[in-house]
């Protein structure tokens, strides 16, 4: 008589994040960093993978994550904004340090007004290649609208292998080549208060099953992050790109499928170690579900009230200082 064996319980997807932190704490290289804080660092760990099916939003549960900040920052990116004061006025202070006059002067950008971050994420997403003047300028119709182009390709050319959104614009590396041909090119990275950490993502459309007339195309996103603050930044980044993928799927009539994140320099700041040891003792809880306003048809029309997260029941917050 064969005794049926029970299937091993599937590991909670948040556990891969916790395991990575444990690995970095135990084996990470001690390295100096730009902020002077010091880190424990691991290069190119295995990718993190999160299912987005059934409206799941991978919002980490072993500590409370600043959901309103994630939503407002993503909408700020989508609108091409580069003024940190717009976020700060909504109580989202995450860019205040990098937009302070002191920080801008340290970066050689003291001629900018406080809050002007330069051509950061949203500018690159919506106006790639345009000449940046300041955060108050009107850039309508200028540069390449990468986000709109990604959405167009998902709808019209879903097997395209170039459905890519890039925030990394090191135009200076091509400067000599283009100037030789009389083209005016500006290197954007030195103009940014902070060069992009999450720098590139690629979308992939899984075609519907031809044998199932009810099946829909599914949308996945692969994001590459060159610099990954595991304590503070990565919980934000996971939820942000998951939300972006859900929103793009919504406006392209596809089903959100999976978010994959590949990290470059995955690090823990030395002053986060004690807090993360507390977090590692906690058991993950079920991820919440996302509900988007079905009436929204364009990515530009989303407002925060159109984004509802249900069933988020995390462990309490854990304070960690942001290194600037």
Secondary structure, 3 states (H helix, E strand, C coil): CCCCCCCCCCCCCHHHHHHHHHHHHHHCEEECCCCCCCEEEEECCCCEEEECHHHEECCCCCCCCCHHHHHHHHHHHHCCCCEHHHHHCCCCCCCHHHHCHHHHHHCCCCCCCCCECCCCHHHHHHHECCCCCCCCCCCCCCCECHHHHHHHHHHHCCCCCCCEEECCCCHHHHHHHHHCCCCCCCCCHHHCCCCCCEEEEEEEEECCCCCCCCCCCEEEEEEEEEEEECCCHHHHHHHHHHHHHHHHHHHHCCEEEEEEEEEEEEEEEHHHHHHHHHHHCCCCCCCEEEEECCCCCCHHHCCHHHEEEECCCCCCCCCCCCCC
